[in-house]
Each structure stands twice: as structure tokens, then as C-alpha cells.
């Protein structure tokens, strides 16, 4: 089983959207996926409660039990996705320590990037592979490119996939779906599928990239 954590010290970066979307992408790719919801707001758990399908699995848990629950899931899941809460350094440390790969979502705005540096410091402590993924990107404008350049100057890897601000995301989170299910041929679904392929490439091997694309 591979473990990917989605960490951001600032709220509103789209962690739960990415977690649930990656889990659904994995299930559609023939993998067994489980989301571990560490956020007290339990957004991923609420998403699961409104979902008609039994999969992917979503478990709400406390960080102190995360290691135990991941161990218990090894025989039942190929991919575990940790949806960590914002503003909680201790929980982020726990998630990072148990991860094979870390995604750091951030909006392409100066304050968000400044806040992201705390997460980068945390990830560097464990020397875990990671990438910053820009979310809520405007469809046009040079701001995103400028932010990517600033993030690279911080020594971070920038995910080549941008997640743009599209209406499909808020619509689906309230109905227990993801953009891939709500609008399979839409641009939001395509971006999420590309992100899943990128995550697979970092978790397994580059051969997965062609299979998942």
C-alpha cells in the first residue's frame, strides 16, 4: 500500500477536493483506495455520508490512531490518502512521517505561498518526496506563472498540473461526487485525472502515467 498525504497549513486550499478526487480516480483505475480524514471539520466524511456509492472508503480518525489504522488497511487498500487539517503542525508531522509522497495544495496568491513555507519546512524535516500543486487557479493571467517561479525559488517541486477554479468542484462536493463523475468529459475532470497520473508516477513508476492518462 502506498500513502499520500495532502498537507496545507492554511485552510481553503482544496485538500478535501483533491483527496476525494484522487481516491475516486484510483478506484476507476482498478485500485482500492481509502481516505483517512484527520480534519475535525470532517469534510471528507461528510462527502462520504452524502455519497451513493460504497467506495472509496473514508474513515474519520484521530492522528494518534493514524499509524494503527494505516497498518490495518494494508491488506484492504492499494492507496491511502490522508486528508490533514490546516493549522495543526503536530498532525501534519504525523501524516508526513507516514507518507510515501506529499501533495501541498496552495492558491496562487502571495499570502497563501507565504503560509505554505511552513509546510515546506515540515516536509523537509522528514525528507519526503513532495510537490506543490496550485489550486483555484484563474483561467487567464500571469499570476500563476509568477507564483510557480516564486515557489521554485523556495526549493520546492511544482506539480506540472494546475487545478483551476471551476464550478464543478463545489457542486460535486455537496453531492458525494467528484468532477470526474459529475462531468466526465469536462476540464476539471481532465485536470484531476492528470494529477492522479502524476501522483501515481511518484508513488509507483512512470509506467503508470501512460495507464492512468
N, CA, C and O of each residue as an XYZ file, in Angstrom:
852
protein
N       0.843     -1.195      0.000
C       0.000      0.000      0.000
C       0.877      1.243      0.000
O       1.860      1.312      0.737
N       0.527      2.216     -0.817
C       1.214      3.492     -0.855
C       0.371      4.533     -0.116
O      -0.857      4.459     -0.082
N       1.070      5.502      0.471
C       0.391      6.528      1.266
C       0.757      7.903      0.737
O       1.936      8.240      0.623
N      -0.250      8.692      0.416
C      -0.028     10.073      0.004
C      -0.778     10.985      0.978
O      -1.953     10.761      1.270
N      -0.095     12.006      1.471
C      -0.726     12.982      2.353
C      -0.963     14.282      1.601
O      -0.179     14.676      0.737
N      -2.051     14.932      1.948
C      -2.356     16.247      1.386
C      -2.315     17.231      2.539
O      -3.201     17.248      3.394
N      -1.270     18.050      2.548
C      -0.985     18.925      3.682
C      -0.996     20.382      3.268
O      -0.465     20.744      2.218
N      -1.596     21.208      4.086
C      -1.551     22.660      3.899
C      -1.864     23.305      5.235
O      -2.884     23.002      5.853
N      -0.997     24.186      5.679
C      -1.208     24.836      6.960
C      -2.273     25.930      6.898
O      -2.753     26.396      7.931
N      -2.638     26.334      5.687
C      -3.675     27.350      5.507
C      -4.946     26.674      5.008
O      -4.887     25.814      4.130
N      -6.072     27.048      5.549
C      -7.336     26.457      5.145
C      -7.799     26.946      3.777
O      -7.296     27.943      3.261
N      -8.753     26.241      3.201
C      -9.361     26.669      1.952
C      -8.536     26.420      0.714
O      -8.761     27.052     -0.318
N      -7.575     25.502      0.799
C      -6.712     25.232     -0.354
C      -7.234     24.109     -1.244
O      -6.670     23.842     -2.305
N      -8.308     23.455     -0.815
C      -8.887     22.396     -1.639
C      -8.375     21.006     -1.306
O      -8.381     20.124     -2.165
N      -7.932     20.796     -0.072
C      -7.375     19.493      0.312
C      -8.389     18.365      0.144
O      -8.078     17.327     -0.441
N      -9.594     18.567      0.656
C     -10.598     17.500      0.599
C     -11.027     17.209     -0.835
O     -11.250     16.053     -1.191
N     -11.141     18.234     -1.648
C     -11.474     18.022     -3.066
C     -10.422     17.146     -3.731
O     -10.756     16.226     -4.478
N      -9.152     17.429     -3.462
C      -8.088     16.618     -4.047
C      -8.100     15.207     -3.487
O      -7.932     14.244     -4.236
N      -8.297     15.070     -2.177
C      -8.279     13.747     -1.549
C      -9.371     12.844     -2.111
O      -9.102     11.705     -2.494
N     -10.580     13.339     -2.160
C     -11.684     12.514     -2.643
C     -11.570     12.254     -4.145
O     -11.907     11.168     -4.617
N     -11.103     13.235     -4.882
C     -10.966     13.068     -6.331
C      -9.881     12.053     -6.673
O     -10.053     11.247     -7.589
N      -8.774     12.084     -5.951
C      -7.715     11.110     -6.184
C      -8.178      9.708     -5.806
O      -7.826      8.736     -6.475
N      -8.958      9.600     -4.747
C      -9.472      8.294     -4.339
C     -10.402      7.713     -5.405
O     -10.317      6.529     -5.730
N     -11.275      8.538     -5.938
C     -12.178      8.071     -6.994
C     -11.390      7.704     -8.247
O     -11.691      6.702     -8.897
N     -10.388      8.503     -8.590
C      -9.559      8.194     -9.755
C      -8.863      6.853     -9.577
O      -8.758      6.079    -10.528
N      -8.388      6.573     -8.372
C      -7.726      5.301     -8.102
C      -8.693      4.134     -8.250
O      -8.343      3.105     -8.829
N      -9.902      4.289     -7.731
C     -10.912      3.231     -7.851
C     -11.252      2.972     -9.313
O     -11.414      1.822     -9.722
N     -11.359      4.024    -10.089
C     -11.658      3.864    -11.514
C     -10.488      3.258    -12.270
O     -10.659      2.746    -13.376
N      -9.302      3.313    -11.680
C      -8.102      2.737    -12.271
C      -7.873      1.302    -11.790
O      -6.838      0.700    -12.076
N      -8.841      0.767    -11.063
C      -8.735     -0.613    -10.608
C      -8.018     -0.798     -9.289
O      -7.734     -1.929     -8.895
N      -7.719      0.296     -8.594
C      -7.056      0.213     -7.300
C      -8.073      0.382     -6.170
O      -9.121      1.003     -6.349
N      -7.753     -0.166     -5.037
C      -8.579      0.018     -3.840
C      -8.027      1.222     -3.085
O      -6.843      1.263     -2.750
N      -8.885      2.199     -2.821
C      -8.457      3.449     -2.207
C      -9.184      3.683     -0.892
O     -10.328      3.267     -0.714
N      -8.500      4.353      0.020
C      -9.100      4.733      1.296
C      -8.638      6.129      1.666
O      -7.457      6.454      1.549
N      -9.570      6.945      2.108
C      -9.261      8.300      2.566
C      -9.330      8.318      4.082
O     -10.305      7.857      4.674
N      -8.285      8.856      4.710
C      -8.254      8.995      6.162
C      -8.429     10.467      6.497
O      -7.548     11.287      6.241
N      -9.575     10.786      7.069
C      -9.978     12.165      7.332
C      -9.539     12.556      8.746
O     -10.140     12.123      9.729
N      -8.488     13.375      8.839
C      -7.980     13.821     10.132
C      -8.516     15.184     10.548
O      -8.244     15.650     11.654
N      -9.270     15.816      9.674
C      -9.754     17.174      9.933
C     -10.964     17.132     10.871
O     -11.925     16.416     10.591
N     -10.939     17.881     11.975
C     -12.103     17.919     12.873
C     -13.382     18.367     12.174
O     -14.477     18.019     12.617
N     -13.266     19.129     11.097
C     -14.458     19.527     10.352
C     -15.056     18.372      9.579
O     -16.220     18.428      9.182
N     -14.264     17.308      9.355
C     -14.739     16.056      8.751
C     -15.395     16.266      7.382
O     -16.436     15.678      7.090
N     -14.786     17.100      6.553
C     -15.373     17.378      5.235
C     -15.404     16.135      4.347
O     -16.388     15.890      3.649
N     -14.332     15.359      4.375
C     -14.306     14.144      3.556
C     -15.334     13.138      4.055
O     -15.958     12.436      3.259
N     -15.512     13.067      5.362
C     -16.502     12.156      5.936
C     -17.911     12.590      5.555
O     -18.758     11.753      5.240
N     -18.165     13.894      5.582
C     -19.470     14.403      5.144
C     -19.707     14.061      3.676
O     -20.808     13.664      3.294
N     -18.669     14.217      2.856
C     -18.771     13.856      1.432
C     -19.172     12.399      1.284
O     -20.032     12.061      0.470
N     -18.545     11.539      2.075
C     -18.863     10.109      2.014
C     -20.294      9.841      2.463
O     -20.978      8.996      1.887
N     -20.749     10.554      3.486
C     -22.105     10.349      4.001
C     -23.173     10.708      2.979
O     -24.276     10.165      3.019
N     -22.856     11.618      2.063
C     -23.821     12.023      1.042
C     -23.655     11.244     -0.254
O     -24.378     11.479     -1.222
N     -22.714     10.326     -0.272
C     -22.376      9.584     -1.487
C     -23.202      8.302     -1.592
O     -23.388      7.597     -0.600
N     -23.691      8.006     -2.784
C     -24.483      6.802     -3.000
C     -23.620      5.550     -3.067
O     -24.045      4.481     -2.630
N     -22.421      5.673     -3.608
C     -21.538      4.522     -3.772
C     -20.853      4.144     -2.459
O     -20.587      5.003     -1.619
N     -20.573      2.859     -2.292
C     -19.875      2.386     -1.098
C     -18.375      2.650     -1.143
O     -17.698      2.598     -0.117
N     -17.867      2.931     -2.321
C     -16.438      3.174     -2.453
C     -16.206      4.578     -3.037
O     -17.075      5.121     -3.720
N     -15.034      5.155     -2.763
C     -13.943      4.653     -1.929
C     -14.265      4.746     -0.448
O     -15.168      5.476     -0.040
N     -13.521      4.004      0.344
C     -13.703      4.044      1.786
C     -13.192      5.366      2.345
O     -12.175      5.891      1.890
N     -13.896      5.895      3.327
C     -13.470      7.105      4.037
C     -13.583      6.834      5.529
O     -14.636      6.420      6.011
N     -12.505      7.067      6.254
C     -12.500      6.834      7.703
C     -12.100      8.111      8.422
O     -11.052      8.693      8.144
N     -12.939      8.535      9.340
C     -12.613      9.681     10.179
C     -11.818      9.161     11.377
O     -12.259      8.245     12.072
N     -10.650      9.747     11.613
C      -9.828      9.228     12.709
C      -8.996     10.337     13.333
O      -8.794     11.395     12.736
N      -8.519     10.076     14.538
C      -7.619     10.987     15.224
C      -6.192     10.663     14.817
O      -5.874      9.521     14.484
N      -5.344     11.663     14.846
C      -3.980     11.470     14.364
C      -3.216     10.430     15.173
O      -2.347      9.744     14.635
N      -3.532     10.306     16.464
C      -2.814      9.350     17.307
C      -3.092      7.909     16.887
O      -2.327      7.008     17.233
N      -4.174      7.682     16.150
C      -4.521      6.342     15.705
C      -4.178      6.121     14.233
O      -4.440      5.050     13.686
N      -3.594      7.128     13.594
C      -3.364      7.045     12.156
C      -2.450      5.884     11.790
O      -2.755      5.121     10.873
N      -1.344      5.742     12.489
C      -0.423      4.661     12.184
C      -1.088      3.305     12.296
O      -0.901      2.441     11.439
N      -1.868      3.116     13.356
C      -2.585      1.846     13.556
C      -3.585      1.597     12.433
O      -3.686      0.477     11.932
N      -4.326      2.631     12.033
C      -5.350      2.457     11.011
C      -4.727      2.205      9.644
O      -5.265      1.430      8.852
N      -3.601      2.847      9.359
C      -2.914      2.569      8.101
C      -2.423      1.126      8.065
O      -2.509      0.456      7.036
N      -1.913      0.659      9.188
C      -1.445     -0.720      9.270
C      -2.593     -1.685      9.024
O      -2.432     -2.680      8.317
N      -3.738     -1.399      9.600
C      -4.904     -2.256      9.434
C      -5.431     -2.240      8.006
O      -6.067     -3.197      7.565
N      -5.170     -1.163      7.288
C      -5.687     -1.027      5.924
C      -4.795     -1.675      4.877
O      -5.193     -1.774      3.716
N      -3.605     -2.118      5.253
C      -2.633     -2.604      4.274
C      -3.161     -3.749      3.413
O      -2.830     -3.836      2.230
N      -3.973     -4.621      3.990
C      -4.494     -5.759      3.234
C      -5.761     -5.423      2.459
O      -6.293     -6.264      1.734
N      -6.241     -4.196      2.611
C      -7.529     -3.839      2.019
C      -7.448     -2.656      1.058
O      -8.436     -2.339      0.395
N      -6.309     -2.007      0.972
C      -6.188     -0.829      0.116
C      -4.841     -0.818     -0.592
O      -3.826     -1.251     -0.047
N      -4.861     -0.311     -1.814
C      -3.628     -0.104     -2.573
C      -3.100      1.308     -2.391
O      -1.897      1.553     -2.482
N      -4.018      2.235     -2.134
C      -3.651      3.645     -1.982
C      -4.399      4.229     -0.799
O      -5.628      4.180     -0.745
N      -3.654      4.783      0.149
C      -4.234      5.501      1.276
C      -3.955      6.986      1.099
O      -2.829      7.385      0.805
N      -4.985      7.799      1.281
C      -4.868      9.245      1.108
C      -5.224      9.913      2.431
O      -6.326      9.734      2.948
N      -4.294     10.676      2.968
C      -4.506     11.346      4.248
C      -4.923     12.790      3.995
O      -4.185     13.568      3.390
N      -6.112     13.131      4.466
C      -6.634     14.496      4.363
C      -6.395     15.173      5.708
O      -7.186     15.019      6.639
N      -5.299     15.924      5.803
C      -4.889     16.519      7.079
C      -5.547     17.885      7.275
O      -5.859     18.572      6.302
N      -5.758     18.280      8.536
C      -6.381     19.583      8.801
C      -5.383     20.719      8.689
O      -4.179     20.494      8.813
N      -5.860     21.943      8.456
C      -4.958     23.107      8.489
C      -4.648     23.498      9.925
O      -5.297     23.037     10.863
N      -3.662     24.342     10.078
C      -3.342     24.960     11.367
C      -2.946     23.945     12.449
O      -3.020     24.257     13.637
N      -2.533     22.754     12.060
C      -2.195     21.742     13.059
C      -0.841     21.127     12.718
O      -0.755     20.153     11.970
N       0.187     21.701     13.266
C       1.542     21.274     12.946
C       1.818     19.851     13.411
O       2.454     19.081     12.692
N       1.347     19.490     14.606
C       1.612     18.157     15.139
C       0.984     17.067     14.275
O       1.611     16.041     14.013
N      -0.242     17.288     13.837
C      -0.917     16.304     12.996
C      -0.226     16.215     11.644
O      -0.083     15.126     11.090
N       0.196     17.338     11.119
C       0.905     17.336      9.837
C       2.211     16.558      9.937
O       2.571     15.828      9.013
N       2.919     16.709     11.044
C       4.148     15.940     11.264
C       3.855     14.440     11.244
O       4.581     13.664     10.623
N       2.796     14.047     11.923
C       2.430     12.627     11.973
C       2.114     12.101     10.587
O       2.568     11.020     10.212
N       1.338     12.858      9.825
C       0.969     12.435      8.470
C       2.191     12.360      7.566
O       2.350     11.404      6.808
N       3.047     13.362      7.647
C       4.235     13.389      6.801
C       5.149     12.211      7.081
O       5.700     11.610      6.159
N       5.306     11.884      8.339
C       6.185     10.788      8.728
C       5.726      9.457      8.137
O       6.555      8.594      7.849
N       4.429      9.279      7.955
C       3.868      8.005      7.496
C       3.652      7.967      5.986
O       3.134      6.980      5.464
N       4.039      9.022      5.282
C       3.716      9.149      3.865
C       4.850      8.704      2.948
O       6.027      8.760      3.303
N       4.454      8.260      1.754
C       5.416      7.986      0.686
C       5.575      9.193     -0.231
O       6.621      9.376     -0.855
N       4.533     10.012     -0.309
C       4.543     11.199     -1.167
C       3.592     12.215     -0.564
O       2.573     11.851      0.023
N       3.928     13.494     -0.710
C       3.122     14.553     -0.103
C       2.745     15.583     -1.157
O       3.599     16.075     -1.893
N       1.470     15.900     -1.222
C       0.974     16.991     -2.058
C       0.683     18.186     -1.164
O       0.070     18.047     -0.105
N       1.127     19.356     -1.596
C       0.919     20.580     -0.834
C       0.094     21.538     -1.692
O       0.658     22.257     -2.517
N      -1.223     21.564     -1.518
C      -2.042     22.477     -2.315
C      -1.960     23.899     -1.798
O      -1.916     24.133     -0.590
N      -1.940     24.838     -2.714
C      -1.938     26.246     -2.328
C      -2.560     27.085     -3.434
O      -2.427     26.771     -4.617
N      -3.226     28.136     -3.044
C      -3.755     29.071     -4.021
C      -2.611     29.938     -4.550
O      -1.635     30.173     -3.837
N      -2.722     30.414     -5.792
C      -1.660     31.245     -6.366
C      -1.761     32.694     -5.901
O      -1.989     33.606     -6.696
N      -1.588     32.884     -4.598
C      -1.649     34.221     -4.010
C      -0.490     34.370     -3.031
O      -0.040     33.388     -2.441
N      -0.014     35.585     -2.863
C       1.189     35.831     -2.062
C       1.035     35.318     -0.636
O       1.931     34.642     -0.130
N      -0.090     35.626      0.029
C      -0.269     35.204      1.411
C      -0.317     33.693      1.536
O       0.191     33.128      2.505
N      -0.928     33.036      0.558
C      -1.005     31.579      0.597
C       0.372     30.953      0.420
O       0.715     29.987      1.102
N       1.154     31.503     -0.491
C       2.505     30.980     -0.715
C       3.371     31.213      0.513
O       4.180     30.357      0.872
N       3.210     32.372      1.167
C       3.963     32.642      2.390
C       3.607     31.633      3.475
O       4.482     31.146      4.189
N       2.325     31.325      3.594
C       1.887     30.337      4.579
C       2.419     28.952      4.244
O       2.707     28.157      5.140
N       2.549     28.663      2.953
C       3.000     27.351      2.506
C       4.425     27.048      2.938
O       4.799     25.879      3.034
N       5.229     28.073      3.200
C       6.625     27.837      3.581
C       6.720     27.031      4.867
O       7.682     26.284      5.047
N       5.758     27.159      5.761
C       5.747     26.371      6.996
C       5.571     24.890      6.676
O       6.195     24.031      7.299
N       4.722     24.606      5.707
C       4.518     23.218      5.313
C       5.773     22.655      4.654
O       6.125     21.496      4.870
N       6.444     23.476      3.853
C       7.679     23.035      3.210
C       8.745     22.696      4.246
O       9.486     21.726      4.085
N       8.821     23.493      5.305
C       9.782     23.219      6.373
C       9.465     21.899      7.055
O      10.365     21.125      7.383
N       8.201     21.652      7.261
C       7.768     20.405      7.894
C       8.126     19.202      7.033
O       8.641     18.203      7.536
N       7.857     19.297      5.744
C       8.139     18.197      4.822
C       9.637     17.949      4.732
O      10.081     16.802      4.677
N      10.410     19.020      4.716
C      11.862     18.886      4.623
C      12.439     18.175      5.837
O      13.483     17.529      5.742
N      11.775     18.288      6.965
C      12.242     17.640      8.195
C      12.334     16.126      8.025
O      13.220     15.485      8.589
N      11.406     15.556      7.240
C      11.399     14.111      7.023
C      11.984     13.712      5.676
O      12.062     12.525      5.358
N      12.390     14.686      4.891
C      12.989     14.426      3.576
C      12.103     13.529      2.719
O      12.592     12.615      2.056
N      10.814     13.791      2.735
C       9.874     13.013      1.942
C       9.653     13.661      0.577
O       9.631     14.887      0.476
N       9.489     12.849     -0.484
C       9.169     13.416     -1.798
C       7.865     14.215     -1.723
O       6.895     13.782     -1.101
N       7.856     15.357     -2.350
C       6.674     16.210     -2.264
C       6.584     17.102     -3.490
O       7.544     17.244     -4.248
N       5.405     17.704     -3.673
C       5.203     18.670     -4.747
C       4.102     19.633     -4.341
O       3.131     19.251     -3.689
N       4.265     20.870     -4.732
C       3.240     21.892     -4.520
C       2.308     21.883     -5.724
O       2.759     21.972     -6.866
N       1.007     21.775     -5.466
C       0.028     21.835     -6.549
C      -0.803     23.100     -6.372
O      -1.391     23.327     -5.315
N      -0.845     23.910     -7.408
C      -1.596     25.162     -7.349
C      -3.069     24.893     -7.624
O      -3.425     24.258     -8.616
N      -3.920     25.388     -6.726
C      -5.362     25.178     -6.822
C      -6.080     26.515     -6.951
O      -5.506     27.571     -6.686
N      -7.336     26.453     -7.360
C      -8.142     27.660     -7.547
C      -7.448     28.639     -8.496
O      -7.525     29.854     -8.314
N      -6.782     28.102     -9.491
C      -6.060     28.963    -10.438
C      -7.033     29.685    -11.362
O      -7.999     29.080    -11.827
N      -6.798     30.961    -11.635
C      -7.613     31.643    -12.649
C      -7.304     31.060    -14.024
O      -6.190     30.604    -14.285
N      -8.296     31.081    -14.885
C      -8.128     30.508    -16.217
C      -7.159     31.340    -17.046
O      -6.446     30.800    -17.891
N      -7.127     32.649    -16.813
C      -6.229     33.527    -17.549
C      -5.401     34.376    -16.577
O      -5.729     34.495    -15.397
N      -4.338     34.951    -17.096
C      -3.500     35.831    -16.290
C      -2.132     35.233    -16.038
O      -1.938     34.025    -16.173
N      -1.186     36.079    -15.672
C       0.201     35.661    -15.468
C       0.516     35.337    -14.016
O       1.635     34.932    -13.700
N      -0.470     35.512    -13.122
C      -0.213     35.335    -11.701
C       0.274     33.923    -11.373
O       1.163     33.747    -10.541
N      -0.306     32.926    -12.024
C       0.048     31.546    -11.705
C       1.513     31.271    -12.043
O       2.239     30.672    -11.249
N       1.934     31.707    -13.213
C       3.331     31.522    -13.603
C       4.282     32.220    -12.654
O       5.341     31.685    -12.327
N       3.914     33.409    -12.211
C       4.756     34.150    -11.260
C       4.858     33.400     -9.933
O       5.933     33.326     -9.338
N       3.728     32.838     -9.469
C       3.732     32.096     -8.210
C       4.555     30.821     -8.328
O       5.268     30.452     -7.394
N       4.461     30.146     -9.469
C       5.259     28.936     -9.675
C       6.748     29.253     -9.610
O       7.523     28.497     -9.024
N       7.145     30.365    -10.208
C       8.552     30.770    -10.161
C       8.983     31.067     -8.725
O      10.093     30.719     -8.320
N       8.107     31.707     -7.964
C       8.418     32.024     -6.568
C       8.554     30.753     -5.734
O       9.420     30.662     -4.864
N       7.699     29.781     -6.004
C       7.742     28.518     -5.254
C       9.026     27.753     -5.573
O       9.631     27.155     -4.683
N       9.436     27.770     -6.821
C      10.684     27.082     -7.194
C      11.887     27.733     -6.509
O      12.846     27.049     -6.152
N      11.833     29.042     -6.327
C      12.928     29.733     -5.643
C      13.040     29.296     -4.185
O      14.099     29.418     -3.569
N      11.928     28.781     -3.638
C      11.944     28.277     -2.276
C      12.524     26.863     -2.207
O      12.665     26.289     -1.127
N      12.857     26.314     -3.381
C      13.433     24.976     -3.425
C      12.417     23.863     -3.511
O      12.767     22.693     -3.359
N      11.151     24.206     -3.754
C      10.099     23.195     -3.810
C       9.869     22.722     -5.242
O      10.132     23.446     -6.202
N       9.378     21.505     -5.363
C       8.960     20.976     -6.655
C       7.543     21.441     -6.941
O       6.673     21.347     -6.074
N       7.302     21.936     -8.134
C       5.965     22.380     -8.531
C       5.321     21.306     -9.391
O       5.886     20.892    -10.403
N       4.158     20.863     -8.995
C       3.411     19.889     -9.783
C       3.096     20.493    -11.152
O       2.666     21.644    -11.222
N       3.296     19.749    -12.240
C       3.038     20.295    -13.572
C       1.556     20.454    -13.900
O       1.200     21.022    -14.933
N       0.705     19.956    -13.028
C      -0.748     20.046    -13.248
C      -1.321     21.166    -12.397
O      -1.127     21.196    -11.181
N      -2.022     22.078    -13.035
C      -2.710     23.150    -12.310
C      -4.188     22.784    -12.167
O      -4.811     22.297    -13.111
N      -4.737     23.023    -10.979
C      -6.165     22.807    -10.742
C      -6.852     24.168    -10.778
O      -6.668     24.994     -9.884
N      -7.638     24.386    -11.811
C      -8.254     25.703    -11.992
C      -9.558     25.838    -11.204
O     -10.164     24.851    -10.787
N      -9.956     27.068    -11.020
C     -11.185     27.374    -10.284
C     -12.376     27.104    -11.205
O     -12.714     27.920    -12.062
N     -12.998     25.953    -11.011
C     -14.104     25.549    -11.886
C     -15.320     25.197    -11.033
O     -15.183     24.671     -9.929
N     -16.509     25.491    -11.554
C     -17.753     25.340    -10.806
C     -18.051     23.884    -10.476
O     -18.804     23.606     -9.542
N     -17.474     22.955    -11.224
C     -17.744     21.530    -10.981
C     -17.327     21.113     -9.577
O     -17.962     20.240     -8.986
N     -16.281     21.711     -9.034
C     -15.769     21.278     -7.730
C     -16.741     21.540     -6.579
O     -17.072     20.599     -5.857
N     -17.212     22.767     -6.373
C     -18.160     22.970     -5.264
C     -19.480     22.240     -5.470
O     -20.100     21.812     -4.496
N     -19.915     22.092     -6.688
C     -21.166     21.379     -6.952
C     -21.073     19.913     -6.540
O     -22.004     19.364     -5.950
N     -19.955     19.295     -6.852
C     -19.832     17.863     -6.589
C     -19.576     17.555     -5.122
O     -20.035     16.524     -4.631
N     -18.860     18.415     -4.406
C     -18.559     18.135     -3.007
C     -19.814     18.068     -2.147
O     -19.801     17.429     -1.095
N     -20.887     18.709     -2.568
C     -22.126     18.711     -1.803
C     -23.020     17.527     -2.130
O     -24.044     17.316     -1.479
N     -22.634     16.750     -3.142
C     -23.493     15.642     -3.583
C     -22.790     14.291     -3.512
O     -23.308     13.296     -4.020
N     -21.622     14.247     -2.890
C     -20.927     12.981     -2.766
C     -20.334     12.482     -4.063
O     -20.130     11.280     -4.228
N     -20.056     13.380     -4.980
C     -19.444     13.030     -6.251
C     -18.111     13.765     -6.396
O     -17.725     14.556     -5.536
N     -17.429     13.494     -7.481
C     -16.237     14.253     -7.854
C     -16.445     14.769     -9.271
O     -17.377     14.353     -9.959
N     -15.592     15.658     -9.694
C     -15.737     16.241    -11.027
C     -15.649     15.180    -12.115
O     -16.286     15.310    -13.161
N     -14.855     14.117    -11.876
C     -14.744     13.045    -12.873
C     -16.083     12.341    -13.092
O     -16.380     11.877    -14.192
N     -16.889     12.267    -12.022
C     -18.185     11.596    -12.102
C     -19.284     12.550    -12.555
O     -20.191     12.163    -13.291
N     -19.194     13.789    -12.112
C     -20.220     14.786    -12.411
C     -20.180     15.211    -13.873
O     -21.220     15.354    -14.517
N     -18.987     15.409    -14.384
C     -18.802     15.881    -15.762
C     -17.560     15.202    -16.337
O     -16.503     15.826    -16.435
N     -17.681     13.920    -16.720
C     -16.515     13.115    -17.096
C     -15.670     13.705    -18.210
O     -14.456     13.504    -18.230
N     -16.283     14.425    -19.133
C     -15.535     14.983    -20.258
C     -15.135     16.438    -20.034
O     -14.625     17.093    -20.943
N     -15.366     16.939    -18.828
C     -15.088     18.343    -18.543
C     -13.625     18.620    -18.251
O     -12.829     17.702    -18.057
N     -13.288     19.894    -18.222
C     -11.903     20.301    -17.990
C     -11.452     19.991    -16.562
O     -10.295     19.632    -16.342
N     -12.355     20.129    -15.598
C     -12.000     19.816    -14.214
C     -11.641     18.341    -14.079
O     -10.668     17.993    -13.411
N     -12.422     17.482    -14.709
C     -12.153     16.044    -14.667
C     -10.812     15.715    -15.305
O     -10.070     14.870    -14.805
N     -10.509     16.377    -16.397
C      -9.238     16.138    -17.080
C      -8.050     16.548    -16.209
O      -7.047     15.836    -16.147
N      -8.164     17.687    -15.540
C      -7.076     18.130    -14.663
C      -6.854     17.156    -13.514
O      -5.714     16.855    -13.158
N      -7.941     16.666    -12.939
C      -7.819     15.735    -11.822
C      -7.228     14.404    -12.272
O      -6.467     13.777    -11.535
N      -7.576     13.977    -13.473
C      -7.007     12.743    -13.986
C      -5.503     12.897    -14.226
O      -4.727     11.978    -13.963
N      -5.107     14.049    -14.719
C      -3.676     14.315    -14.896
C      -2.955     14.352    -13.547
O      -1.828     13.871    -13.426
N      -3.607     14.920    -12.543
C      -2.997     14.957    -11.211
C      -2.845     13.546    -10.657
O      -1.819     13.218    -10.060
N      -3.855     12.717    -10.851
C      -3.768     11.332    -10.398
C      -2.607     10.621    -11.081
O      -1.863      9.888    -10.429
N      -2.446     10.824    -12.368
C      -1.337     10.204    -13.095
C       0.006     10.667    -12.536
O       0.945      9.880    -12.420
N       0.085     11.939    -12.195
C       1.330     12.479    -11.630
C       1.625     11.849    -10.268
O       2.770     11.502     -9.977
N       0.599     11.703     -9.442
C       0.772     11.076     -8.135
C       1.217      9.626     -8.298
O       2.116      9.167     -7.593
N       0.590      8.905     -9.223
C       0.971      7.510     -9.483
C       2.432      7.419     -9.908
O       3.156      6.519     -9.481
N       2.854      8.345    -10.740
C       4.232      8.345    -11.213
C       5.200      8.471    -10.038
O       6.265      7.853    -10.036
N       4.832      9.263     -9.052
C       5.698      9.448     -7.887
C       5.579      8.329     -6.863
O       6.517      8.089     -6.102
N       4.448      7.643     -6.832
C       4.246      6.570     -5.866
C       4.724      5.212     -6.375
O       5.234      4.400     -5.603
N       4.558      4.969     -7.664
C       4.908      3.674     -8.225
C       6.014      3.843     -9.267
O       7.192      3.873     -8.910
N       5.666      3.950    -10.514
C       6.681      4.148    -11.546
C       6.074      4.890    -12.721
O       4.862      5.100    -12.787
N       6.927      5.279    -13.636
C       6.472      6.099    -14.761
C       5.559      5.328    -15.704
O       4.833      5.937    -16.490
N       5.582      4.001    -15.639
C       4.688      3.226    -16.480
C       3.246      3.451    -16.167
O       2.386      3.297    -17.034
N       2.955      3.829    -14.895
C       1.577      4.088    -14.502
C       1.032      5.326    -15.192
O      -0.174      5.437    -15.413
N       1.918      6.264    -15.536
C       1.498      7.520    -16.153
C       0.708      7.255    -17.416
O      -0.348      7.853    -17.622
N       1.206      6.361    -18.272
C       0.513      6.091    -19.519
C      -0.783      5.326    -19.284
O      -1.760      5.514    -20.010
N      -0.792      4.456    -18.263
C      -2.001      3.683    -17.989
C      -3.133      4.548    -17.459
O      -4.303      4.320    -17.764
N      -2.761      5.563    -16.645
C      -3.792      6.368    -15.986
C      -4.223      7.550    -16.817
O      -5.276      8.130    -16.555
N      -3.435      7.930    -17.822
C      -3.763      9.143    -18.578
C      -4.973      8.943    -19.464
O      -5.383      9.866    -20.167
